[in-house]
């Protein structure tokens, strides 16, 4: 993340820089041939060494090199032909966008970090090392089991996260950079999906 200043009032805005393209149209599906309308976009070139023959044939139809990341967008109309690039032209400054990505994996975490438990407070009356413990997880005789959905320690992060309503603060079309206000899911350099 970084920040930009508004020249009108001098206010500082925290932004995230996203490299949004160019995304090449690798396939266009229609209702007549495939049963539904969609556009397939490819991002980031892949070397010949890591390209299968099936992928090479698919991208040869689009007259472009193989792509590392391919995503199909249903009911997405774009005035482009196969092999042409989709750039930042579909966005404008001030637009509201949703950003979808995979959150950072944090490994196995306890209940304090994972669910926001506060612990048992001060260490007194014989309590020892209980500040970050989960406490009771159920009755012994009646239920005789732990109910599903009980908030306990476990793997945290690595989930699909959608952040809604981020504002497009600034655009740099020559570098395909999109500056959106606020934070987006994922680590630096991760792939995200931008919805308008």
C-alpha positions as CSV (number, residue, x, y, z in Angstrom):
1,X,0.0,0.0,0.0
2,X,0.9,3.6,-0.4
3,X,-0.9,7.0,-0.2
4,X,-1.8,9.8,-2.5
5,X,-2.7,13.4,-1.8
6,X,-5.7,15.2,-3.2
7,X,-4.5,18.5,-4.7
8,X,-7.8,20.2,-4.1
9,X,-7.9,19.9,-0.3
10,X,-4.6,18.3,0.5
11,X,-6.2,15.2,2.1
12,X,-4.2,12.0,2.2
13,X,-5.8,8.7,1.0
14,X,-4.4,5.2,1.6
15,X,-4.4,3.3,-1.7
16,X,-3.3,-0.1,-3.1
17,X,-1.7,-0.3,-6.5
18,X,-3.0,-3.0,-8.8
19,X,-1.5,-3.9,-12.1
20,X,-4.7,-4.4,-14.1
21,X,-3.7,-5.7,-17.4
22,X,-3.3,-5.9,-20.2
23,X,-5.7,-8.9,-20.3
24,X,-5.9,-10.6,-23.7
25,X,-9.2,-12.0,-24.9
26,X,-8.4,-15.7,-25.5
27,X,-11.9,-17.0,-26.2
28,X,-15.4,-15.6,-26.7
29,X,-18.3,-18.0,-26.0
30,X,-21.8,-17.5,-27.3
31,X,-25.2,-18.9,-26.6
32,X,-25.4,-20.5,-30.0
33,X,-22.1,-22.5,-29.8
34,X,-21.5,-23.0,-26.0
35,X,-24.9,-22.5,-24.4
36,X,-24.0,-19.3,-22.6
37,X,-22.3,-16.0,-23.2
38,X,-18.8,-15.4,-21.7
39,X,-15.4,-13.9,-22.4
40,X,-12.2,-15.6,-21.4
41,X,-9.3,-13.3,-20.4
42,X,-5.7,-14.2,-20.0
43,X,-3.1,-12.4,-17.8
44,X,0.7,-12.6,-17.6
45,X,2.8,-14.5,-20.1
46,X,3.9,-18.0,-19.6
47,X,7.1,-19.5,-21.0
48,X,7.0,-22.2,-23.7
49,X,8.6,-24.6,-21.3
50,X,5.6,-24.5,-19.0
51,X,3.0,-24.6,-21.7
52,X,1.2,-27.8,-22.7
53,X,0.4,-28.6,-26.3
54,X,-3.3,-28.1,-25.7
55,X,-2.7,-24.6,-24.2
56,X,-0.4,-23.7,-27.1
57,X,-3.1,-24.7,-29.6
58,X,-5.7,-22.7,-27.7
59,X,-3.6,-19.6,-27.6
60,X,-2.5,-20.0,-31.2
61,X,-6.1,-19.3,-32.2
62,X,-6.0,-16.1,-30.3
63,X,-2.6,-15.3,-31.9
64,X,-1.0,-14.6,-28.5
65,X,1.5,-16.2,-26.2
66,X,0.4,-18.6,-23.4
67,X,-1.0,-17.0,-20.3
68,X,-0.4,-18.0,-16.6
69,X,-3.8,-17.0,-15.4
70,X,-7.0,-17.4,-17.3
71,X,-10.5,-16.4,-16.1
72,X,-13.9,-16.7,-17.7
73,X,-16.4,-13.9,-17.2
74,X,-20.0,-14.8,-17.8
75,X,-22.4,-12.2,-19.3
76,X,-19.5,-9.8,-19.7
77,X,-19.8,-7.7,-22.8
78,X,-16.6,-6.2,-24.2
79,X,-16.2,-4.7,-27.6
80,X,-13.0,-6.7,-28.4
81,X,-12.1,-9.5,-30.7
82,X,-10.1,-12.6,-29.9
83,X,-6.4,-11.6,-29.4
84,X,-7.1,-8.0,-28.5
85,X,-6.3,-6.6,-25.1
86,X,-8.6,-5.3,-22.4
87,X,-7.0,-2.4,-20.6
88,X,-8.0,0.2,-18.0
89,X,-10.5,1.8,-20.5
90,X,-13.4,-0.1,-18.8
91,X,-12.7,1.8,-15.5
92,X,-12.9,5.5,-14.7
93,X,-11.7,7.5,-11.7
94,X,-14.4,7.6,-9.0
95,X,-15.9,4.2,-10.0
96,X,-16.7,1.7,-7.2
97,X,-15.2,-1.7,-7.6
98,X,-15.2,-5.0,-5.8
99,X,-11.9,-6.8,-5.3
100,X,-11.8,-10.6,-4.8
101,X,-8.7,-12.5,-3.7
102,X,-7.2,-15.1,-1.4
103,X,-6.4,-13.8,2.0
104,X,-3.0,-14.3,3.6
105,X,-2.5,-17.7,5.2
106,X,-1.7,-17.3,8.9
107,X,-1.3,-21.0,9.8
108,X,-2.7,-22.6,13.0
109,X,-3.9,-19.9,15.4
110,X,-5.4,-19.8,18.8
111,X,-8.9,-18.5,19.7
112,X,-7.6,-15.0,20.7
113,X,-6.2,-14.2,17.3
114,X,-8.7,-16.3,15.2
115,X,-12.0,-15.3,16.9
116,X,-11.1,-12.3,19.1
117,X,-11.5,-14.1,22.5
118,X,-10.3,-11.8,25.3
119,X,-9.0,-14.5,27.7
120,X,-9.9,-14.7,31.4
121,X,-8.4,-11.5,32.5
122,X,-5.9,-11.1,35.3
123,X,-3.9,-14.0,36.7
124,X,-5.4,-14.5,40.2
125,X,-7.1,-17.1,42.4
126,X,-4.9,-19.9,41.3
127,X,-5.2,-19.4,37.6
128,X,-2.1,-20.2,35.7
129,X,-1.4,-19.8,32.0
130,X,-5.2,-19.4,31.2
131,X,-5.2,-16.0,29.6
132,X,-5.4,-17.3,26.0
133,X,-7.2,-20.5,26.6
134,X,-10.6,-21.2,24.9
135,X,-12.5,-22.2,28.1
136,X,-15.4,-24.6,28.2
137,X,-16.4,-26.2,24.9
138,X,-19.6,-28.0,26.0
139,X,-21.4,-30.2,28.6
140,X,-20.1,-33.6,29.6
141,X,-23.1,-35.7,30.0
142,X,-26.1,-34.2,28.1
143,X,-24.6,-33.5,24.7
144,X,-21.5,-35.6,25.2
145,X,-20.0,-34.0,22.1
146,X,-18.7,-30.7,20.7
147,X,-21.3,-29.0,18.5
148,X,-20.4,-28.2,14.9
149,X,-19.3,-24.6,14.4
150,X,-17.7,-24.3,17.9
151,X,-15.2,-21.5,17.7
152,X,-11.9,-23.1,18.5
153,X,-8.2,-22.9,17.4
154,X,-7.4,-23.9,13.9
155,X,-6.1,-22.9,10.5
156,X,-6.6,-19.2,9.8
157,X,-6.5,-17.3,6.5
158,X,-6.2,-18.6,2.9
159,X,-9.9,-17.9,2.3
160,X,-11.6,-16.3,-0.7
161,X,-12.4,-12.7,0.4
162,X,-14.4,-10.1,-1.4
163,X,-13.9,-6.4,-0.4
164,X,-16.8,-4.4,-1.7
165,X,-17.2,-0.7,-2.7
166,X,-13.5,0.3,-3.1
167,X,-13.1,3.6,-4.9
168,X,-10.9,4.0,-8.0
169,X,-8.7,6.9,-6.8
170,X,-6.3,7.3,-9.7
171,X,-5.3,5.5,-13.0
172,X,-2.1,5.3,-14.9
173,X,-3.1,3.9,-18.3
174,X,0.4,3.8,-19.7
175,X,1.5,1.4,-17.0
176,X,-1.9,-0.3,-16.5
177,X,-1.8,0.7,-12.8
178,X,-5.1,1.1,-11.0
179,X,-5.0,2.8,-7.5
180,X,-8.0,1.8,-5.3
181,X,-8.6,3.3,-1.9
182,X,-8.1,1.0,1.0
183,X,-6.7,-2.5,1.4
184,X,-7.3,-5.6,-0.7
185,X,-6.9,-9.3,0.2
186,X,-3.7,-11.2,-0.4
187,X,0.0,-10.8,-0.2
188,X,2.1,-8.5,-2.4
189,X,2.1,-9.8,-6.0
190,X,-1.0,-12.0,-5.6
191,X,-3.6,-12.3,-8.3
192,X,-7.0,-10.6,-7.6
193,X,-10.2,-10.2,-9.5
194,X,-11.7,-6.8,-10.0
195,X,-15.4,-6.5,-10.5
196,X,-17.2,-3.2,-11.6
